[in-house]
Amino acid sequence: MEKALTKVGSFWISKKAKEELSNMTEDLSVSLFSFFFFSHRFLLILTLLFYMSDIYQSLSNTVEEKAKWIFNKLKGKQVKALPDLLREHNLPPGLLPRNITCYEYDESKSKLMVYFPTPCEVSFKDASVVRYGTRVKATLSRGKLSGIEGMKTKVLVWVKVTGVSVESYKSDKVWFMAGVKKSRPKDAYEMPRDAVKVEEF
């Protein structure tokens, strides 16, 4: 009888141990699934927050730059006209259109940013067409705009302009770097023109 009770008892204990072990395994797999599921969601949320902070930073920079420009105007600080700034750097004054919102020039870093109300384009007298985004960004130096962002020209298809240069003060050509280096007559860009609004850059 004792042996029978021992067998039944050990069988019952063994069965209960298996059940508990099975429950623990299920709990562990549910926990691991929850961990991975929630950690994936957490990473997704972190990624979204990162991108949102980038967007916020670029928006706040734009607002800050425009506010500085307005503040300088209200203070009476003389802001040079953009064509005059280009002329001082031996670039044709009509390279950028007349109807800009504002521009910022950081002389210490040679950084130029020009803002437009909408994407726009200008047709020049040499039949060339240049398109501008809502912001054109470049490094301005003597006879050269380099690292340009926000500017395209039509060469069969629209091509991003990465640089514009004039080789010397006496030169009668403007060189556009748009995939290839292409020369255009300098006098076509002497007069600033009004840009025409386009739907997309």
C-alpha positions, 0 to 999 in steps of 0.5 A, spaced: 500 500 500 505 504 501 508 503 495 502 504 491 501 511 495 508 513 493 507 511 486 501 515 486 504 521 489 510 521 485 506 521 479 502 526 481 508 531 483 511 529 477 505 531 473 504 538 477 511 539 476 510 538 468 504 543 468 508 548 472 514 547 467 509 548 461 506 554 464 513 557 466 515 556 459 509 559 456 509 565 460 517 566 458 515 565 451 509 570 452 514 575 456 519 574 450 514 576 445 512 582 449 519 584 450 520 584 443 514 587 441 514 593 445 522 594 444 520 594 437 515 599 438 519 603 443 525 603 437 519 606 432 517 611 437 524 613 438 525 614 431 519 618 430 521 622 435 528 623 432 525 625 425 520 630 428 526 633 432 530 634 425 523 637 422 522 642 428 530 644 428 529 646 420 523 649 421 525 653 427 532 655 424 528 658 418 523 662 422 529 664 426 533 666 420 527 670 417 526 673 424 533 676 424 532 679 417 526 683 419 529 685 426 535 688 422 530 691 418 526 694 423 533 696 427 535 700 421 541 696 420 542 697 412 541 690 409 545 690 402 540 688 396 542 681 393 544 684 386 549 688 390 552 683 394 553 678 388 556 684 384 561 685 389 563 678 389 564 678 381 558 675 380 552 677 375 547 681 379 541 677 375 543 670 377 538 670 382 531 673 381 528 680 384 522 677 387 525 674 393 522 673 400 529 675 404 536 673 404 541 671 409 549 672 408 554 669 414 560 673 412 564 669 417 562 662 414 561 665 407 554 662 407 548 665 403 541 663 403 536 666 399 528 665 401 523 665 395 515 665 397 514 659 392 518 654 387 519 659 381 523 659 375 526 665 370 527 665 363 533 669 361 535 672 354 539 667 352 533 662 352 536 658 358 531 657 364 533 656 371 528 654 377 529 655 384 526 652 390 523 655 396 530 656 399 537 656 395 543 655 399 550 656 397 557 658 399 559 665 396 566 667 394 569 671 389 567 669 382 563 663 385 557 660 388 559 653 390 555 647 394 549 650 391 542 647 394 535 648 391 537 650 384 536 647 377 537 648 370 534 645 363 539 642 359 534 637 355 532 635 362 532 639 369 539 638 372 541 640 379 546 646 379 551 645 384 556 651 382 556 657 378 562 661 377 565 667 373 573 666 371 575 673 372 572 680 372 573 681 364 570 674 363 564 674 358 562 667 360 558 664 366 560 657 368 554 653 370 556 646 374 550 642 372 552 634 371 557 638 366 560 644 366 557 649 361 558 656 359 553 661 358 553 669 356 554 673 362 550 679 359 544 674 359 544 675 367 546 682 368 539 684 369 535 681 375 528 679 373 522 677 376 521 669 377 515 666 375 511 661 380 511 654 378 508 648 381 514 644 384 521 645 384 
